[in-house]
Amino acid sequence: MKLSDFDYVLPAGQIAQRPLEDRAASRMLLVDRAAASDEDRKFRDFPSLLRGDELIVVNNARVIPARLLGRRVKRLENVGDSDERLAGTGEIEVLLSRQMDTNAWEALVRPGRKMHVGQRVQFGGGDLEAEVVGRGEHGQRTLRFTALVNGTVTEQLERLGHVPLPPYIERADESADRERYQTIFARRSGAIAAPTAGLHFTAEILERIRARGAEICELTLHVGLGTFQPIRGETLEDHIMHGEAYEISPETCKRIARARREGRRVVAIGTTTVRALEDAALRARAGGDGIVASGKAEAHLFITPGFRFQVVDALLTNFHLPRSTLLALVCAFAGRERILAAYRHAVAAGYRFYSYGDCMLIK
């Protein structure tokens, strides 16, 4: 399919730059696939729209402060008393993308032209240092970190890192983003972006969902480059997804299997949850074991129109960038024309878009 088939026009003023003070005050576009209708609602209506026997699956990934600002350094010899010393030679921005082991990460670096293997970068005035130990495609590097003051590498990354707000949020991150760019489910660290459909939930909303009789269970998918990597070709078929690590517990798998047996709907909160569930369903089918395979895996699944969903019956999702893998997934779930019409309605009705924006419930 042509990438141009997944395009729409959005005024820049409708890209949300900050979250609402009240998470649950977001608007919600209700898209009914069976009735082929759209309805403007508030997210606070979400519990009342449930039948009461649903299984709701959320992503409990926690965003790490994955954006680091440092200086490229070089070693100067025979200076002064023939001692070696370090000298800063240029600013470097690092975006951590995937943890390789305790102190090593894959990352995007900018500018990357001089970031060769062996090059070192210092952060926090020398409190933390990283060395390039490998190179990958599209500007990726493997960095091995060393803490040069008291504390672990993880502690220094947490202290020195910035919240990795998406580039369409045209402001520097603020202290409030450390809490507000996390869902209330967030507890498994490792994501470089929030599973944004979950940002609308509050403790009060969860109480109302449970009061309706619906179940809530969790999985973990660490949002990485696979979610945001741009489609570089002219067709969807040319795109290769970057893998993202996920984990589904045996208990969550049991609940999904029970919901399937009892004819109850599985409601996915966010496209990341969809990707993990449907990838695990393919693994289960290949292994002949259950509805969804448990354990750790890496999702390379690219969901496009024509995909047959095995697990997800309804989807809560934010609005996504044009020509993106996420928009392709939502179009696969509800139909391209149906979704693009809903997006046109949302634009005309003044909805707020993207990470800190409003949402849509597709049933």
C-alpha positions as CSV (number, residue, x, y, z in Angstrom):
1,M,0.0,0.0,0.0
2,K,1.2,3.5,-0.7
3,L,2.4,5.6,2.2
4,S,0.5,8.6,0.8
5,D,-2.8,6.7,1.5
6,F,-2.2,7.3,5.2
7,D,-2.0,11.1,5.2
8,Y,-4.1,13.8,6.6
9,V,-3.9,17.6,7.2
10,L,-3.5,18.8,10.8
11,P,-3.1,22.5,11.8
12,A,0.0,22.9,13.9
13,G,-2.1,24.7,16.6
14,Q,-3.9,21.4,17.4
15,I,-0.7,19.6,18.4
16,A,-0.9,19.5,22.2
17,Q,2.2,21.1,23.8
18,R,1.2,20.4,27.4
19,P,-1.0,18.0,29.2
20,L,-4.4,19.0,30.7
21,E,-4.3,19.6,34.4
22,D,-6.9,16.8,34.9
23,R,-5.8,13.6,33.0
24,A,-9.4,12.4,32.7
25,A,-10.7,15.7,31.2
26,S,-9.5,14.8,27.7
27,R,-12.0,14.5,24.9
28,M,-12.7,11.1,23.4
29,L,-14.0,10.3,20.0
30,L,-16.1,7.2,20.1
31,V,-15.8,5.3,16.8
32,D,-18.4,2.5,16.4
33,R,-17.3,0.2,13.7
34,A,-20.6,-1.7,13.5
35,A,-22.8,1.5,13.3
36,A,-20.2,3.3,11.2
37,S,-20.7,6.4,13.4
38,D,-18.6,8.8,15.4
39,E,-19.6,10.5,18.7
40,D,-17.9,13.2,20.7
41,R,-17.5,12.2,24.3
42,K,-15.2,12.8,27.3
43,F,-12.7,10.3,28.5
44,R,-14.4,10.4,31.8
45,D,-17.3,8.6,30.1
46,F,-15.1,5.6,29.4
47,P,-16.3,3.4,32.3
48,S,-19.9,4.0,31.5
49,L,-19.4,2.8,27.9
50,L,-18.2,-0.6,29.1
51,R,-20.5,-3.5,29.0
52,G,-19.1,-4.6,32.4
53,D,-17.5,-7.9,31.6
54,E,-14.5,-6.7,29.6
55,L,-10.9,-7.6,30.1
56,I,-8.9,-4.4,29.9
57,V,-5.1,-4.8,29.1
58,V,-2.7,-1.9,29.9
59,N,1.0,-1.4,29.3
60,N,2.9,-0.8,32.6
61,A,6.1,0.4,31.0
62,R,7.8,3.3,32.7
63,V,9.6,6.0,30.7
64,I,13.2,6.6,31.6
65,P,14.9,10.0,31.3
66,A,16.4,8.8,28.1
67,R,17.6,12.1,26.6
68,L,21.2,13.0,27.6
69,L,23.2,16.2,26.8
70,G,26.9,15.8,26.9
71,R,30.2,16.8,25.3
72,R,32.4,14.8,23.1
73,V,35.9,14.5,24.6
74,K,39.4,13.6,23.3
75,R,42.6,12.7,25.1
76,L,45.4,15.2,24.8
77,E,48.9,13.9,25.4
78,N,52.1,15.6,26.4
79,V,50.3,18.6,27.9
80,G,52.0,20.5,30.8
81,D,54.0,17.9,32.8
82,S,53.5,15.3,30.1
83,D,50.3,14.3,31.8
84,E,47.2,13.4,29.9
85,R,44.0,15.5,30.3
86,L,40.5,15.6,28.7
87,A,39.2,18.4,26.6
88,G,35.6,19.0,25.5
89,T,35.3,19.2,21.7
90,G,31.6,19.5,21.0
91,E,28.1,19.1,22.2
92,I,26.4,15.7,21.7
93,E,22.7,14.7,22.2
94,V,22.0,11.1,23.0
95,L,18.7,9.3,23.0
96,L,18.8,5.9,24.6
97,S,16.7,3.4,22.7
98,R,17.4,-0.1,24.1
99,Q,19.3,-1.5,27.1
100,M,21.8,-4.2,26.1
101,D,23.1,-5.0,29.6
102,T,23.4,-3.2,32.9
103,N,25.7,-0.4,31.6
104,A,25.3,-0.6,27.8
105,W,22.6,0.9,25.6
106,E,21.8,1.3,22.0
107,A,21.3,4.9,21.3
108,L,20.8,7.6,18.6
109,V,23.4,10.3,18.7
110,R,23.4,13.7,17.2
111,P,25.5,14.8,15.5
112,G,26.8,11.4,14.7
113,R,29.4,12.2,12.1
114,K,32.3,12.1,14.5
115,M,31.0,9.5,16.8
116,H,33.3,6.6,15.8
117,V,34.0,3.5,17.8
118,G,36.3,4.5,20.7
119,Q,34.9,8.1,21.0
120,R,33.9,9.1,24.5
121,V,31.2,11.5,25.7
122,Q,31.0,13.1,29.2
123,F,27.7,14.1,30.9
124,G,27.1,16.2,34.0
125,G,30.5,17.9,33.9
126,G,32.2,14.6,34.1
127,D,30.0,12.6,36.5
128,L,29.1,10.1,33.8
129,E,31.0,8.9,30.8
130,A,30.1,6.8,27.8
131,E,32.3,5.2,25.1
132,V,31.1,4.2,21.7
133,V,31.7,0.5,21.4
134,G,29.6,-0.3,18.3
135,R,27.8,1.2,15.3
136,G,24.4,0.3,13.7
137,E,22.1,1.6,11.0
138,H,20.3,5.0,10.8
139,G,22.8,6.7,13.2
140,Q,22.6,4.1,16.0
141,R,25.5,3.6,18.3
142,T,26.1,1.2,21.2
143,L,27.4,3.1,24.2
144,R,29.0,1.7,27.4
145,F,28.6,3.9,30.4
146,T,30.8,4.4,33.4
147,A,29.8,6.4,36.5
148,L,32.8,8.5,37.5
149,V,31.4,9.7,40.9
150,N,29.5,7.9,43.7
151,G,26.4,6.0,42.5
152,T,25.6,3.5,39.8
153,V,25.2,4.2,36.1
154,T,21.4,3.8,36.4
155,E,21.3,6.3,39.2
156,Q,23.4,8.8,37.2
157,L,21.2,8.3,34.1
158,E,18.1,9.0,36.2
159,R,19.7,12.1,37.7
160,L,21.2,13.6,34.5
161,G,18.7,12.5,31.9
162,H,15.9,14.5,30.4
163,V,12.3,13.3,29.7
164,P,12.4,12.3,26.0
165,L,9.4,14.4,24.9
166,P,8.6,13.9,21.2
167,P,10.0,16.4,18.7
168,Y,6.5,17.8,17.9
169,I,6.4,19.1,21.5
170,E,8.3,22.3,20.8
171,R,9.6,23.1,24.3
172,A,12.2,21.8,26.7
173,D,11.1,19.2,29.2
174,E,10.1,20.5,32.6
175,S,10.2,18.9,36.0
176,A,6.4,18.3,35.8
177,D,6.9,16.1,32.8
178,R,8.7,13.5,35.0
179,E,5.4,12.7,36.5
180,R,2.9,13.7,33.8
181,Y,4.6,11.8,31.0
182,Q,4.1,8.6,32.9
183,T,0.9,6.5,33.2
184,I,-0.5,5.6,36.6
185,F,0.4,2.0,35.7
186,A,4.1,2.8,35.1
187,R,6.4,0.5,37.0
188,R,8.6,-1.4,34.6
189,S,11.4,0.9,33.6
190,G,12.9,0.9,30.1
191,A,10.6,2.8,27.7
192,I,11.8,5.9,25.8
193,A,8.2,7.1,25.2
194,A,5.0,6.8,27.1
195,P,2.2,4.4,26.1
196,T,0.1,7.6,25.7
197,A,-3.4,6.1,25.7
198,G,-2.7,5.2,29.3
199,L,-2.0,8.9,30.2
200,H,-5.8,9.6,30.6
201,F,-6.4,7.2,33.4
202,T,-6.7,8.2,37.1
203,A,-7.3,6.3,40.3
204,E,-10.9,7.4,40.2
205,I,-11.4,6.1,36.6
206,L,-9.9,2.7,37.6
207,E,-12.3,2.5,40.6
208,R,-15.3,3.1,38.3
209,I,-14.0,0.5,35.8
210,R,-13.8,-2.1,38.5
211,A,-17.2,-1.1,39.9
212,R,-18.6,-1.8,36.4
213,G,-17.3,-5.4,36.7
214,A,-14.5,-5.2,34.2
215,E,-11.1,-6.8,34.8
216,I,-7.8,-5.0,34.4
217,C,-4.5,-6.8,33.7
218,E,-1.0,-5.7,32.6
219,L,1.8,-6.4,30.2
220,T,5.0,-4.6,29.4
221,L,6.2,-3.3,26.1
222,H,9.1,-0.9,26.2
223,V,8.3,1.7,23.6
224,G,11.4,2.1,21.5
225,L,12.5,3.0,18.0
226,G,10.0,0.5,16.4
227,T,7.1,2.7,17.4
228,F,8.6,6.0,16.1
229,Q,10.9,5.0,13.3
230,P,9.7,6.8,10.2
231,I,8.6,4.9,7.1
232,R,11.3,5.8,4.6
233,G,10.0,4.1,1.5
234,E,7.0,4.9,-0.6
235,T,5.1,1.8,0.3
236,L,4.3,0.1,3.6
237,E,5.6,-3.2,2.3
238,D,9.2,-1.8,2.1
239,H,9.3,-0.9,5.8
240,I,11.1,-3.1,8.3
241,M,10.1,-2.6,12.0
242,H,12.7,-2.1,14.6
243,G,12.2,-4.7,17.4
244,E,10.7,-3.7,20.8
245,A,11.1,-5.9,23.9
246,Y,7.9,-7.0,25.7
247,E,6.9,-9.4,28.4
248,I,3.5,-11.0,29.2
249,S,3.0,-12.9,32.5
250,P,1.4,-16.3,32.6
251,E,-1.4,-14.8,34.7
252,T,-2.3,-12.2,32.0
253,C,-2.3,-15.0,29.4
254,K,-4.7,-17.0,31.6
255,R,-7.0,-14.1,31.9
256,I,-7.0,-13.5,28.2
257,A,-7.7,-17.2,27.5
258,R,-10.6,-17.1,30.0
259,A,-12.1,-14.0,28.5
260,R,-11.9,-15.6,25.1
261,R,-13.6,-18.8,26.3
262,E,-16.4,-16.7,28.0
263,G,-17.0,-14.5,25.0
264,R,-15.9,-11.3,26.8
265,R,-14.3,-8.5,24.9
266,V,-10.5,-7.8,25.2
267,V,-9.9,-4.0,25.3
268,A,-6.4,-2.9,24.5
269,I,-5.2,0.4,26.0
270,G,-2.9,1.8,23.3
271,T,-1.3,0.5,20.1
272,T,1.7,-0.8,22.1
273,T,-0.6,-3.2,24.0
274,V,-2.1,-4.3,20.6
275,R,1.3,-5.0,19.2
276,A,2.4,-7.1,22.2
277,L,-0.8,-9.1,22.3
278,E,-1.0,-9.8,18.6
279,D,2.7,-10.7,18.4
280,A,2.3,-13.1,21.3
281,A,-0.8,-14.6,19.6
282,L,1.3,-15.4,16.5
283,R,3.9,-16.9,18.8
284,A,1.3,-19.0,20.5
285,R,-0.1,-20.2,17.2
286,A,3.3,-21.2,15.9
287,G,4.0,-23.1,19.1
288,G,0.5,-24.6,19.4
289,D,0.1,-23.4,22.9
290,G,-2.8,-21.3,24.0
291,I,-4.2,-17.9,22.8
292,V,-1.3,-15.8,23.8
293,A,2.3,-16.9,24.5
294,S,3.7,-15.8,27.9
295,G,7.3,-14.8,28.6
296,K,9.8,-12.3,27.1
297,A,10.1,-11.7,23.4
298,E,10.8,-9.0,20.9
299,A,8.0,-7.7,18.6
300,H,9.0,-7.0,15.0
301,L,5.4,-7.2,13.9
302,F,4.2,-4.5,11.5
303,I,0.4,-4.4,11.6
304,T,-1.1,-3.0,8.4
305,P,-4.5,-3.2,6.7
306,G,-5.4,-6.8,5.9
307,F,-4.0,-8.1,9.2
308,R,-6.2,-10.5,11.1
309,F,-6.5,-9.6,14.7
310,Q,-6.6,-12.6,17.0
311,V,-7.0,-11.0,20.5
312,V,-8.1,-7.4,20.5
313,D,-11.8,-6.5,20.2
314,A,-11.7,-2.8,21.1
315,L,-9.0,-0.2,21.3
316,L,-8.4,3.0,23.2
317,T,-5.7,5.1,21.4
318,N,-4.5,8.6,21.0
319,F,-4.3,10.3,17.6
320,H,-1.2,9.5,15.6
321,L,1.2,11.2,13.1
322,P,0.3,10.9,9.4
323,R,2.3,8.4,7.4
324,S,3.2,6.5,10.5
325,T,3.3,2.8,11.5
326,L,0.8,3.6,14.4
327,L,-1.7,5.2,12.0
328,A,-1.3,2.1,9.8
329,L,-2.1,-0.1,12.8
330,V,-5.3,1.8,13.7
331,C,-6.4,1.7,10.1
332,A,-5.8,-2.1,10.1
333,F,-8.1,-2.3,13.1
334,A,-11.0,-0.2,11.9
335,G,-10.5,0.4,8.2
336,R,-8.5,3.1,6.5
337,E,-11.4,5.1,5.2
338,R,-13.2,4.9,8.5
339,I,-10.2,6.1,10.5
340,L,-9.3,8.9,8.1
341,A,-12.9,10.1,8.2
342,A,-12.7,10.1,12.0
343,Y,-9.5,12.0,11.9
344,R,-11.0,14.6,9.6
345,H,-13.9,15.0,12.1
346,A,-11.4,15.3,15.0
347,V,-9.5,18.0,13.2
348,A,-12.7,19.9,12.3
349,A,-14.0,19.6,15.9
350,G,-10.7,21.0,17.4
351,Y,-9.4,17.9,19.1
352,R,-5.9,18.0,20.6
353,F,-3.5,15.6,18.9
354,Y,-0.6,13.3,19.8
355,S,1.1,12.4,23.1
356,Y,-0.5,15.0,25.4
357,G,-3.7,15.2,23.3
358,D,-7.1,13.6,23.2
359,C,-8.0,10.0,22.5
360,M,-10.4,7.8,20.5
361,L,-12.2,4.6,21.6
362,I,-12.8,2.2,18.7
363,K,-15.3,-0.5,19.5
